[in-house]
Amino acid sequence: MMQFRLAGVNDTKEVKALWAYCFEPAEDPFFKYYFTHCYEPFHTMVGVDHGHVLSTVHLRQYRLCTRGMIHPVSYMVGVATHPAARRSGIGGALLKAALEELRRRQQGITILMPSKAAFYQQYGWELYCHQWVQTMPLESLRPLTDRELHFGLVTETDQWRLLAPVYERYTRGTSGYAVRGEAEWTRLLESFWAEGVQVAVVYRKEETTSDVDFHRNEPVEDMTVAPMFGEDSIIEGYCVYRLGEREIPVTEMVYTSRQAQQALLNYMYNHRSQGDSIRWNEGLHDEGYRFYPDGKTGHSTMPYMMSRVVDVTCALETMPIACVDGERLQSMSTPWTLGITDPLAPWNEGTYEIRVDASSMENAIDKHEGRSYSGTYAQRVGAQPCDEHVCAIERDNSPMRESDGHRTYLEGKAMDLTVSKISDTVLPTADVTMTVGALSVLLMGAVSARALAFEGKLYGSDEGISYLDALYPVVPTFINEWW
């Protein structure tokens, strides 16, 4: 009988063996880095049968910015089952056990990157983020390049502060991206270098006669030392890439302007003696493809990240809602009811009563204040995160007006959303009924309620669908975390 629990230190050997069997071998640089610096038994769910670990899922702890609000989430990676235990329902049981653990931790949403989306869709996950994938010969980059900015290489972990503002600018106004503070950046850079990955930047500065380290007209192969850039340099973009194969993969390319991206492409163009082609990803919100001289080939989309609601009440009460004008707010009967179907988590199945009230801000009291999970569900705007970069994200990135995590403000009023479960079954009288997967992509901002109705994943009155779209409008989604 398979038992599921959090891993202990005595399980590490078998956890590593299963990872090596299903993913990278033990001698791989990433394997060595991960299990030396990042593996955490207390964030790993294992399935044990007769004393042996036969299945695992690693619950990587992240902070996700969704609709301008920072939420603690678990990113499920390394979902693995030993071949001897496959095709016996172990995968679904493992995921359910992981969801139960995340519910205990009072996390409302979880994410994972699928190898095959269909496997997870049957259990209530849906894709909330796609990316553009651009693949083209290096020779074809020339029309897309810009030679005005300077190049440099990041070689020290403390240089993460140069990259952070570019990342924050690129992700501003998007939903579902990972918040990166000092700890996250340090881990990323250390993992890059452990795998032999390079990080290049493009920057702007006043030219002087001493600016000869690495300039726009010098090919990469002529350089024997890393380029230098000083505190007066303004970093406008960076890319993460690996050499060694004829196709050069760029796993992250982030920029503050189109010129900065073109400067990064110019840098990669200078690698023609080290590769034949280049492949890079872009956020789906980037529409630069419209201006490519030849967009018929090498342009595709990649299903990147899935999301799932762990607990319906938690997810709804901690996700910011958009400002709804008073007339529409009054026209919608309140409370209204929402039916949720869930194939894996029985605690989510049922009917919920939703109240959205506008009350005087002077009399508005934070309903989460003093409750045992206060500060666990979500980071409120104005609270004190762990570093100044996270503060800046909370202050500047919200696509809403002003949010405290469960309400948004409109004309001196606080819109307050409360949720109560009124039935463990989906009542036929529910105003709107949807799958738990549909709810997750609605909350993340990826798909509108009306589009979900078109797809047959949501049913309800036209009034109810319009009201959901008013509360949860579509916003651009983005994330680029690989593990």
C-alpha positions as CSV (number, residue, x, y, z in Angstrom):
1,M,0.0,0.0,0.0
2,M,1.5,3.3,-1.2
3,Q,1.9,5.9,1.6
4,F,2.5,9.6,0.9
5,R,4.4,11.9,3.2
6,L,7.0,14.6,3.2
7,A,10.5,13.2,2.7
8,G,13.0,12.7,5.5
9,V,16.7,12.9,5.5
10,N,16.9,9.1,5.3
11,D,15.0,9.3,1.9
12,T,17.5,11.4,0.2
13,K,19.5,8.6,-1.4
14,E,16.4,7.1,-3.1
15,V,15.0,10.5,-4.0
16,K,18.3,11.3,-5.8
17,A,18.3,7.9,-7.5
18,L,14.7,8.4,-8.8
19,W,15.6,11.9,-10.2
20,A,18.7,10.5,-11.9
21,Y,16.6,7.7,-13.4
22,C,13.9,10.0,-14.7
23,F,15.8,13.2,-15.4
24,E,19.5,14.3,-15.3
25,P,22.0,11.6,-14.3
26,A,24.0,12.0,-11.1
27,E,27.1,13.3,-12.9
28,D,25.2,16.1,-14.6
29,P,26.2,19.6,-13.4
30,F,22.6,20.6,-12.6
31,F,21.9,17.4,-10.6
32,K,25.0,18.1,-8.5
33,Y,24.0,21.7,-8.0
34,Y,20.4,21.0,-7.2
35,F,21.0,18.3,-4.6
36,T,23.9,20.2,-3.1
37,H,22.3,23.6,-2.8
38,C,18.6,23.4,-3.4
39,Y,17.0,20.1,-2.4
40,E,14.8,20.4,0.6
41,P,13.3,17.2,2.0
42,F,10.6,19.1,3.9
43,H,9.4,20.5,0.6
44,T,9.3,17.1,-1.2
45,M,6.3,14.8,-1.2
46,V,7.2,11.1,-1.6
47,G,5.3,7.9,-2.2
48,V,6.7,5.0,-0.2
49,D,5.8,1.3,-0.7
50,H,7.5,-1.4,1.4
51,G,10.0,1.1,2.6
52,H,11.1,2.3,-0.8
53,V,10.5,5.7,-2.5
54,L,8.7,5.1,-5.7
55,S,7.3,8.5,-6.5
56,T,8.3,12.1,-5.8
57,V,7.2,15.7,-6.4
58,H,9.4,18.6,-5.3
59,L,7.5,21.6,-4.0
60,R,9.8,24.5,-4.8
61,Q,8.8,27.6,-2.8
62,Y,8.2,30.7,-4.9
63,R,6.5,34.1,-4.6
64,L,4.2,34.7,-7.5
65,C,2.9,38.1,-8.5
66,T,-0.6,37.6,-9.7
67,R,-2.7,40.7,-10.6
68,G,-0.3,42.9,-8.7
69,M,-0.3,40.8,-5.6
70,I,2.5,38.6,-4.2
71,H,1.3,35.1,-3.2
72,P,3.4,32.3,-1.7
73,V,3.1,29.3,-4.1
74,S,4.6,25.9,-4.5
75,Y,6.1,25.2,-8.0
76,M,5.8,21.4,-8.5
77,V,8.9,20.1,-10.2
78,G,10.5,16.7,-10.6
79,V,7.2,14.8,-10.7
80,A,8.5,11.2,-11.1
81,T,7.3,7.7,-10.6
82,H,9.4,4.6,-10.8
83,P,8.5,2.4,-13.9
84,A,7.6,-0.5,-11.5
85,A,4.8,1.7,-10.1
86,R,3.5,3.3,-13.2
87,R,0.0,2.8,-14.8
88,S,-1.5,2.2,-11.4
89,G,-2.9,5.6,-10.5
90,I,0.1,6.5,-8.4
91,G,0.6,9.8,-10.3
92,G,-2.8,11.1,-9.5
93,A,-2.6,10.0,-5.9
94,L,0.8,11.7,-5.5
95,L,-0.6,15.0,-6.8
96,K,-3.6,14.8,-4.5
97,A,-1.3,14.2,-1.5
98,A,0.7,17.2,-2.6
99,L,-2.4,19.4,-2.9
100,E,-3.5,18.3,0.6
101,E,-0.1,19.4,1.9
102,L,-0.3,22.8,0.2
103,R,-3.9,23.3,1.5
104,R,-2.5,22.6,5.0
105,R,0.0,25.4,4.3
106,Q,-2.8,27.6,3.2
107,Q,-1.6,28.2,-0.4
108,G,-4.4,29.0,-2.8
109,I,-2.6,28.3,-6.1
110,T,0.1,26.0,-7.3
111,I,2.0,25.9,-10.6
112,L,4.0,23.3,-12.7
113,M,5.7,23.1,-16.1
114,P,4.2,20.1,-17.9
115,S,6.1,17.7,-20.1
116,K,2.7,16.7,-21.4
117,A,-0.2,19.0,-20.5
118,A,-2.9,16.3,-21.0
119,F,-1.7,14.3,-18.0
120,Y,-2.3,17.2,-15.7
121,Q,-5.4,18.6,-17.3
122,Q,-7.3,15.5,-16.3
123,Y,-6.5,16.4,-12.7
124,G,-7.6,20.0,-12.8
125,W,-4.5,21.9,-14.1
126,E,-4.7,24.3,-17.0
127,L,-2.1,26.3,-19.0
128,Y,-2.0,29.9,-17.9
129,C,1.2,30.9,-19.7
130,H,2.5,30.3,-23.2
131,Q,5.7,31.7,-24.7
132,W,6.8,32.6,-28.2
133,V,9.7,30.5,-29.4
134,Q,11.9,32.1,-32.1
135,T,14.4,30.0,-34.0
136,M,16.4,31.4,-36.9
137,P,19.8,31.1,-38.5
138,L,22.4,33.5,-37.0
139,E,22.9,35.0,-40.4
140,S,19.2,36.0,-40.5
141,L,19.6,38.1,-37.3
142,R,21.4,40.9,-39.1
143,P,18.2,42.9,-40.0
144,L,17.1,42.7,-36.4
145,T,20.2,44.0,-34.8
146,D,21.2,47.3,-33.3
147,R,24.9,48.3,-32.8
148,E,24.5,51.3,-30.6
149,L,24.6,49.8,-27.1
150,H,27.6,48.2,-25.4
151,F,28.1,44.6,-24.4
152,G,29.2,43.1,-21.0
153,L,29.2,39.8,-19.1
154,V,27.9,39.2,-15.6
155,T,30.5,37.2,-13.7
156,E,29.7,37.7,-10.0
157,T,26.6,36.9,-8.1
158,D,26.4,40.3,-6.5
159,Q,25.8,41.7,-9.9
160,W,22.2,40.5,-9.7
161,R,21.3,44.0,-8.7
162,L,22.1,45.1,-12.2
163,L,19.7,42.5,-13.7
164,A,16.8,42.9,-11.3
165,P,15.5,46.3,-12.5
166,V,15.5,45.0,-16.1
167,Y,13.5,42.0,-15.1
168,E,11.1,44.1,-13.0
169,R,10.5,46.4,-15.9
170,Y,9.9,43.5,-18.3
171,T,7.4,41.8,-16.0
172,R,5.6,45.0,-15.0
173,G,1.9,44.8,-15.6
174,T,1.9,41.0,-16.2
175,S,0.4,38.4,-14.0
176,G,1.8,35.0,-12.8
177,Y,5.5,35.8,-12.8
178,A,8.0,34.8,-10.2
179,V,9.2,37.6,-7.8
180,R,13.0,37.6,-7.6
181,G,14.8,39.0,-4.6
182,E,18.4,38.5,-3.6
183,A,18.0,34.9,-2.7
184,E,16.2,34.0,-5.9
185,W,18.8,35.9,-8.1
186,T,21.7,34.3,-6.2
187,R,20.3,30.8,-6.7
188,L,19.7,31.5,-10.4
189,L,23.1,32.9,-11.2
190,E,24.9,30.1,-9.2
191,S,22.9,27.5,-11.1
192,F,23.7,29.1,-14.4
193,W,27.5,29.0,-13.8
194,A,27.3,25.5,-12.4
195,E,26.0,24.5,-15.8
196,G,28.4,26.6,-17.8
197,V,25.8,29.1,-18.9
198,Q,26.7,32.7,-19.8
199,V,24.9,35.9,-18.9
200,A,25.4,38.9,-21.2
201,V,24.1,42.4,-20.8
202,V,23.7,45.4,-23.0
203,Y,24.2,48.8,-21.5
204,R,24.4,52.5,-22.3
205,K,27.0,55.0,-21.0
206,E,28.9,58.1,-22.1
207,E,31.7,57.0,-24.3
208,T,35.3,57.9,-23.4
209,T,38.6,57.0,-24.8
210,S,38.9,54.3,-22.2
211,D,35.8,52.5,-23.4
212,V,37.7,49.8,-25.4
213,D,37.0,46.6,-23.4
214,F,34.2,45.3,-25.5
215,H,32.4,47.5,-28.0
216,R,29.7,47.2,-30.5
217,N,31.9,46.5,-33.5
218,E,34.2,43.9,-32.0
219,P,33.3,40.2,-32.7
220,V,33.1,37.9,-29.7
221,E,35.9,35.6,-30.9
222,D,38.4,38.4,-30.7
223,M,37.9,39.0,-27.0
224,T,40.1,37.2,-24.5
225,V,38.8,39.0,-21.3
226,A,35.4,39.6,-19.9
227,P,34.1,43.1,-20.7
228,M,33.8,45.6,-17.9
229,F,31.0,48.0,-17.1
230,G,30.9,50.5,-14.3
231,E,28.3,51.9,-11.9
232,D,27.5,54.6,-14.4
233,S,26.3,52.0,-16.9
234,I,22.6,51.7,-17.5
235,I,21.7,48.1,-18.1
236,E,18.9,47.9,-20.7
237,G,18.8,44.1,-21.3
238,Y,20.3,40.8,-20.6
239,C,20.3,37.2,-22.0
240,V,21.2,33.8,-20.6
241,Y,22.7,31.5,-23.2
242,R,24.8,28.3,-23.5
243,L,27.6,27.6,-26.1
244,G,28.7,24.1,-27.3
245,E,26.0,23.1,-29.8
246,R,25.4,24.4,-33.3
247,E,22.1,25.8,-32.2
248,I,22.6,28.3,-29.4
249,P,19.8,28.2,-26.8
250,V,18.9,31.4,-25.0
251,T,16.8,30.5,-22.0
252,E,16.0,34.0,-20.9
253,M,16.1,37.2,-22.9
254,V,14.8,40.3,-21.1
255,Y,14.9,43.9,-22.2
256,T,13.5,47.3,-21.5
257,S,13.1,48.4,-25.1
258,R,13.1,47.0,-28.6
259,Q,16.5,48.6,-29.2
260,A,17.8,46.7,-26.2
261,Q,16.5,43.4,-27.6
262,Q,18.0,44.2,-31.0
263,A,21.4,44.9,-29.2
264,L,21.2,41.5,-27.6
265,L,20.5,39.9,-31.0
266,N,23.5,41.8,-32.3
267,Y,25.6,40.3,-29.5
268,M,24.3,36.8,-30.5
269,Y,24.9,37.6,-34.2
270,N,28.6,38.0,-33.3
271,H,28.7,34.2,-32.4
272,R,28.4,33.1,-36.0
273,S,31.7,31.1,-35.8
274,Q,30.3,29.3,-32.7
275,G,26.9,28.3,-34.0
276,D,24.6,28.1,-36.9
277,S,21.3,29.1,-35.4
278,I,19.7,30.6,-32.3
279,R,16.6,29.8,-30.3
280,W,15.1,32.1,-27.7
281,N,11.8,32.5,-25.9
282,E,9.7,35.7,-25.5
283,G,6.7,36.6,-23.4
284,L,3.5,36.2,-25.3
285,H,2.8,39.8,-24.5
286,D,5.7,40.8,-26.8
287,E,4.4,41.7,-30.2
288,G,7.7,42.3,-31.9
289,Y,7.1,39.4,-34.2
290,R,4.7,41.6,-36.1
291,F,7.7,43.6,-37.5
292,Y,9.9,40.7,-38.5
293,P,11.1,40.8,-42.1
294,D,10.3,37.1,-42.5
295,G,7.9,35.7,-39.9
296,K,6.8,32.6,-41.9
297,T,9.3,30.3,-40.4
298,G,10.9,29.8,-37.0
299,H,8.0,31.3,-35.1
300,S,6.0,29.1,-32.7
301,T,4.3,29.0,-29.3
302,M,5.3,26.8,-26.4
303,P,2.9,25.7,-23.6
304,Y,5.0,26.8,-20.7
305,M,3.3,26.9,-17.3
306,M,0.1,25.4,-15.8
307,S,-1.8,26.6,-12.7
308,R,-4.2,24.9,-10.4
309,V,-6.4,26.1,-7.5
310,V,-5.4,24.3,-4.3
311,D,-8.3,25.7,-2.2
312,V,-11.2,27.6,-3.8
313,T,-12.0,29.8,-0.8
314,C,-8.3,30.7,-0.2
315,A,-7.7,31.5,-3.9
316,L,-10.8,33.6,-4.3
317,E,-10.4,35.6,-1.1
318,T,-6.8,36.4,-1.7
319,M,-6.8,37.3,-5.4
320,P,-7.3,41.0,-6.1
321,I,-10.5,42.0,-7.9
322,A,-10.8,44.8,-10.4
323,C,-12.8,47.9,-9.7
324,V,-16.4,47.6,-10.7
325,D,-18.4,50.7,-11.3
326,G,-21.2,51.3,-8.8
327,E,-24.0,50.8,-11.3
328,R,-22.8,47.3,-12.3
329,L,-22.1,46.4,-8.7
330,Q,-25.7,47.3,-7.7
331,S,-27.2,45.5,-10.7
332,M,-25.6,42.1,-9.8
333,S,-27.6,40.3,-7.1
334,T,-25.5,39.6,-4.1
335,P,-24.8,37.2,-2.7
336,W,-24.4,35.1,-5.9
337,T,-23.4,31.5,-6.2
338,L,-20.6,29.7,-7.9
339,G,-20.4,26.0,-8.6
340,I,-17.0,24.3,-8.9
341,T,-16.3,20.8,-10.1
342,D,-12.9,19.2,-9.2
343,P,-11.8,15.7,-10.3
344,L,-9.0,15.4,-7.7
345,A,-9.6,17.6,-4.6
346,P,-13.0,16.8,-3.1
347,W,-12.8,19.7,-0.7
348,N,-13.2,22.1,-3.6
349,E,-16.2,20.4,-5.2
350,G,-19.4,22.2,-4.4
351,T,-21.3,25.5,-4.4
352,Y,-20.0,28.8,-2.9
353,E,-21.8,31.9,-1.9
354,I,-19.9,35.0,-3.1
355,R,-20.4,38.5,-1.7
356,V,-18.9,41.6,-3.2
357,D,-19.7,44.7,-1.2
358,A,-18.6,48.3,-1.4
359,S,-18.2,49.9,2.0
360,S,-16.8,53.1,3.3
361,M,-13.0,52.9,3.4
362,E,-13.0,54.6,6.7
363,N,-15.0,51.7,8.2
364,A,-13.2,49.0,6.2
365,I,-11.4,46.5,8.4
366,D,-9.0,44.0,7.0
367,K,-11.0,40.8,7.4
368,H,-7.7,38.7,7.5
369,E,-6.3,40.7,10.4
370,G,-5.6,38.4,13.3
371,R,-6.5,35.2,11.6
372,S,-4.1,32.4,11.8
373,Y,-3.2,32.5,8.2
374,S,-2.7,36.3,8.0
375,G,0.4,37.0,5.9
376,T,0.5,33.4,4.6
377,Y,-2.1,33.8,1.9
378,A,-0.7,36.9,0.3
379,Q,1.6,39.8,0.7
380,R,-0.4,43.0,1.0
381,V,0.7,46.2,-0.7
382,G,2.4,48.3,1.9
383,A,3.6,45.3,4.0
384,Q,7.3,44.8,4.4
385,P,8.6,42.1,2.1
386,C,12.1,40.6,2.5
387,D,14.0,43.2,0.4
388,E,13.6,46.5,-1.4
389,H,13.2,44.9,-4.8
390,V,10.1,43.1,-3.7
391,C,8.8,46.3,-2.2
392,A,9.2,48.0,-5.5
393,I,7.4,45.2,-7.3
394,E,4.4,45.5,-4.9
395,R,4.4,49.3,-5.2
396,D,4.7,49.6,-8.9
397,N,3.6,46.5,-10.7
398,S,-0.1,46.3,-9.8
399,P,-2.3,46.5,-12.9
400,M,-5.2,47.4,-10.6
401,R,-5.8,50.7,-8.8
402,E,-4.9,50.2,-5.2
403,S,-5.1,46.8,-3.6
404,D,-4.6,45.4,-0.1
405,G,-4.8,41.8,-1.3
406,H,-8.5,41.1,-1.2
407,R,-10.2,44.4,-2.1
408,T,-9.6,47.2,-4.6
409,Y,-10.6,50.8,-4.0
410,L,-13.0,52.9,-6.1
411,E,-14.1,56.4,-5.3
412,G,-13.4,56.1,-1.6
413,K,-15.1,52.7,-1.4
414,A,-13.5,49.4,-0.5
415,M,-14.7,46.4,-2.6
416,D,-14.7,43.4,-0.3
417,L,-15.1,39.8,-1.5
418,T,-16.1,37.1,0.9
419,V,-16.6,33.4,0.2
420,S,-18.7,30.8,2.0
421,K,-19.2,27.2,1.0
422,I,-22.9,26.4,1.2
423,S,-22.9,22.9,-0.3
424,D,-20.5,20.0,-1.0
425,T,-22.3,19.4,-4.3
426,V,-22.8,21.7,-7.3
427,L,-26.3,23.0,-7.0
428,P,-28.3,23.4,-10.2
429,T,-29.4,26.8,-9.1
430,A,-25.8,28.1,-9.1
431,D,-25.4,31.4,-11.0
432,V,-22.2,30.2,-12.6
433,T,-20.6,26.7,-12.7
434,M,-17.1,26.0,-13.9
435,T,-14.3,23.5,-13.6
436,V,-11.5,24.1,-11.1
437,G,-9.0,24.4,-14.0
438,A,-11.2,27.2,-15.5
439,L,-11.2,29.0,-12.2
440,S,-7.4,28.9,-12.1
441,V,-6.8,30.5,-15.5
442,L,-9.6,33.1,-14.8
443,L,-7.9,34.1,-11.6
444,M,-4.4,34.2,-13.2
445,G,-5.7,36.5,-15.9
446,A,-5.1,34.2,-18.8
447,V,-8.6,33.6,-20.1
448,S,-11.9,35.5,-19.8
449,A,-15.0,34.0,-18.3
450,R,-16.7,34.5,-21.7
451,A,-14.0,32.6,-23.5
452,L,-14.2,29.8,-20.9
453,A,-17.9,29.6,-21.6
454,F,-17.2,29.3,-25.3
455,E,-14.8,26.4,-24.5
456,G,-17.5,24.6,-22.5
457,K,-15.6,24.9,-19.2
458,L,-18.0,27.4,-17.7
459,Y,-21.8,27.7,-17.7
460,G,-24.0,30.4,-16.4
461,S,-26.2,33.4,-17.2
462,D,-24.9,36.2,-19.4
463,E,-25.1,38.5,-16.4
464,G,-23.0,36.2,-14.3
465,I,-20.4,35.8,-17.0
466,S,-20.1,39.5,-17.6
467,Y,-19.8,40.1,-13.8
468,L,-16.9,37.6,-13.6
469,D,-15.2,39.4,-16.4
470,A,-15.6,42.7,-14.7
471,L,-14.1,41.3,-11.5
472,Y,-11.3,39.3,-13.2
473,P,-10.4,41.0,-16.5
474,V,-7.8,39.4,-18.8
475,V,-4.2,40.6,-18.2
476,P,-1.0,39.5,-19.9
477,T,0.6,36.5,-18.2
478,F,4.3,35.7,-18.0
479,I,6.7,33.4,-16.2
480,N,10.2,32.1,-17.1
481,E,11.2,29.8,-14.2
482,W,12.5,26.4,-15.3
483,W,12.6,24.7,-11.9
